[in-house]
Amino acid sequence: MSATSTPPMNLFRRKKEHRRGITYTMLLCGPAGTGKSSFANNLLETNIFPHKYQYAETGANISSNPDVKVVAPTKVVSFNSKNGIPSYISEFDPMRASLEPGITITSTSLELGGNKDQGKQETNEDDTVFFNLIMTHGVGENLDDTLCFEEVTSYLEQQFDIVLAEETRIKRNPRFEDTRVHVALYFIEPTGHGLREIDVELMKSISKYTNVLPIISRADSFTKEELIQFRKGIMLDLEKFNVPIFKFEVDPEDDDLESIEENQALASLQPFAIITSDTKNSEGKYVREYPWGVISIDDSKISDLKVLKNVLFGSHLQEFKDTTQNLLYENYRSEKLSSVANTEEIGPSSTKRQSNAPSLSNFASLINTGQFNSSQTLANNLRPDTPRNQVSERFNENEYEGNREHDSTTNEQEMSPVRQMGQEIKQENENLIRSIKSESSPKFMNSPDLPERTKLRNISETVPYVLRHERILARQQKLEELEAQSAKELQKRIQELEKKAHELKLRERLINQNKINDSSSSINSL
Ligand SMILES: Nc1nc2c(ncn2[C@@H]2O[C@H](COP(=O)(O)OP(=O)(O)OP(=O)(O)O)[C@@H](O)[C@H]2O)c(=O)[nH]1
């Protein structure tokens, strides 16, 4: 090769920030006790995920498989509970056992493959899978599970928003991590009676953001015939209620014979029925031990676990990722951006979003005119004491400062943790808006002739801020709701205690009265 044809040296220099490998995110969702933790451990051939209330006994988040490295231990990424505490991290307390747990979503970051420290052969960095495992806790344990649907769906939507915000930045973050969920396994309880309302609702709501695979858990509950009937029942229900699950479809024009056969076989197995277990036999294989015998969970005649593992980490990994990016995310993106453009046409009477705070809807004016409706709309919703939806009230900068001072004088020690969190978020909001205002004000000067390129630039610079701000507002609203709920429950407890104290007083008075009566009658008898 001649000197002139040698490519520049910097072409070979790999940017340090770019980690190589595949990023892959999976959600395990479904009612409590359906075997999600057991499945996660079996999938990774490890013991990272404890069962409920098992934290003290296991070395949680310490992998027993050298090929699985815990990069970030399990953490709560989102939760919604009426008492303001994620049930996942609270230990069992009989006093609180009657309270609904709400829902907690956790995330665990793992690195799969390529552990060179274990004296293994050199592995190809490109094959490393940066695996995020998201799990739901508490589904199906509440009187009203609507909050579960909302929490899971909004978590999934947020991950799309984060990518959308990143895409619209002029300067991309080289360390940006894509946290969109590529596949969700929905665990169906082995009732034998088809789907329940919660299954239909939850699968439907998450299917807009991820590929959903329904899974029959604890398949050892069925006889061969019962399992065939249950499978049929589930497929009928999925069709009847239009639940858009991931289908193993074949395209005779594009697919080769092998893929066609493989997909046809997988389609006939849906929904996969799996058996999972914590127990290993002397050969290190996972088994389930019953009074009548022992079965291997990898036995394809009785469990689809092996096939499912192959689908998730082999044959369909890339397809899940592609469908998420090219279909689900693209649909979401175009829907979101066109809703921005349409909001202006619908007009201010639209009831969808009452807030006039910086929002994607306010971008309608930005897209159409290159400027916000008014710089005041940015501040309208920011006064800490402004009730939501009272957007017509005019923002008064001095009053705002005054209120803020008043707020800061509140005795912090008296604040509940929820309230403190709320205050922190409010503070974050204020800082964010100040930065939006300072960054945007010179660009959004009343200039109707703003050139198209400048308009686009304005949009791309501001969309990330607005998406972030929308998320903060949503979190703030959630905290306020939680706080109100906690106050209500506290009030109820106080009333109950007062009632009990009153009853005790009455009883004491009655006992005293009886004593007096007894002593007077004994005196009389003397
Ligand atoms: N019979 C049977 N039991 C199973 C199977 N898989 C798990 N279990 C048991 O079911 C119980 C619940 O399993 P987990 O894996 O903790 O279920 P989970 O969905 O993570 O439960 P939550 O953390 O409450 O949401 C445990 O006692 C498991 O040992 C299975 O395939 N068959």
Ligand as a Chemical Component Dictionary entry (heavy atoms), coordinates in Angstrom:
data_LIG
# 
_chem_comp.id                   LIG 
_chem_comp.type                 NON-POLYMER 
_chem_comp.pdbx_formal_charge   0 
_chem_comp.three_letter_code    LIG 
# 
loop_
_chem_comp_atom.comp_id 
_chem_comp_atom.atom_id 
_chem_comp_atom.alt_atom_id 
_chem_comp_atom.type_symbol 
_chem_comp_atom.charge 
_chem_comp_atom.model_Cartn_x 
_chem_comp_atom.model_Cartn_y 
_chem_comp_atom.model_Cartn_z 
_chem_comp_atom.pdbx_ordinal 
LIG N1  N1  N 0 -44.583 -24.509 40.637 1  
LIG C1  C1  C 0 -43.780 -23.546 40.212 2  
LIG N2  N2  N 0 -43.378 -22.593 41.045 3  
LIG C2  C2  C 0 -42.526 -21.624 40.602 4  
LIG C3  C3  C 0 -42.072 -21.615 39.264 5  
LIG N3  N3  N 0 -41.240 -20.553 39.116 6  
LIG C4  C4  C 0 -41.165 -19.939 40.311 7  
LIG N4  N4  N 0 -41.941 -20.576 41.206 8  
LIG C5  C5  C 0 -42.158 -20.219 42.618 9  
LIG O1  O1  O 0 -43.120 -19.179 42.662 10 
LIG C6  C6  C 0 -42.832 -18.287 43.728 11 
LIG C7  C7  C 0 -42.747 -16.858 43.192 12 
LIG O2  O2  O 0 -41.676 -16.788 42.301 13 
LIG P1  P1  P 0 -40.902 -15.402 42.050 14 
LIG O3  O3  O 0 -39.852 -15.693 41.035 15 
LIG O4  O4  O 0 -40.455 -14.797 43.327 16 
LIG O5  O5  O 0 -42.080 -14.553 41.438 17 
LIG P2  P2  P 0 -42.089 -12.966 41.111 18 
LIG O6  O6  O 0 -42.979 -12.802 39.931 19 
LIG O7  O7  O 0 -40.711 -12.460 41.000 20 
LIG O8  O8  O 0 -42.788 -12.412 42.415 21 
LIG P3  P3  P 0 -42.876 -10.872 42.907 22 
LIG O9  O9  O 0 -41.491 -10.477 43.302 23 
LIG O10 O10 O 0 -43.811 -10.963 44.080 24 
LIG O11 O11 O 0 -43.436 -10.075 41.799 25 
LIG C8  C8  C 0 -41.538 -18.763 44.357 26 
LIG O12 O12 O 0 -41.840 -19.538 45.468 27 
LIG C9  C9  C 0 -40.926 -19.650 43.266 28 
LIG O13 O13 O 0 -40.104 -20.657 43.787 29 
LIG C10 C10 C 0 -42.519 -22.656 38.390 30 
LIG O14 O14 O 0 -42.180 -22.717 37.221 31 
LIG N5  N5  N 0 -43.385 -23.578 38.920 32 
# 
loop_
_chem_comp_bond.comp_id 
_chem_comp_bond.atom_id_1 
_chem_comp_bond.atom_id_2 
_chem_comp_bond.value_order 
_chem_comp_bond.pdbx_ordinal 
LIG N1  C1  SING 1  
LIG C1  N2  DOUB 2  
LIG C1  N5  SING 3  
LIG N2  C2  SING 4  
LIG C2  C3  DOUB 5  
LIG C2  N4  SING 6  
LIG C3  N3  SING 7  
LIG C3  C10 SING 8  
LIG N3  C4  DOUB 9  
LIG C4  N4  SING 10 
LIG N4  C5  SING 11 
LIG C5  O1  SING 12 
LIG C5  C9  SING 13 
LIG O1  C6  SING 14 
LIG C6  C7  SING 15 
LIG C6  C8  SING 16 
LIG C7  O2  SING 17 
LIG O2  P1  SING 18 
LIG P1  O3  DOUB 19 
LIG P1  O4  SING 20 
LIG P1  O5  SING 21 
LIG O5  P2  SING 22 
LIG P2  O6  DOUB 23 
LIG P2  O7  SING 24 
LIG P2  O8  SING 25 
LIG O8  P3  SING 26 
LIG P3  O9  DOUB 27 
LIG P3  O10 SING 28 
LIG P3  O11 SING 29 
LIG C8  O12 SING 30 
LIG C8  C9  SING 31 
LIG C9  O13 SING 32 
LIG C10 O14 DOUB 33 
LIG C10 N5  SING 34 
# 
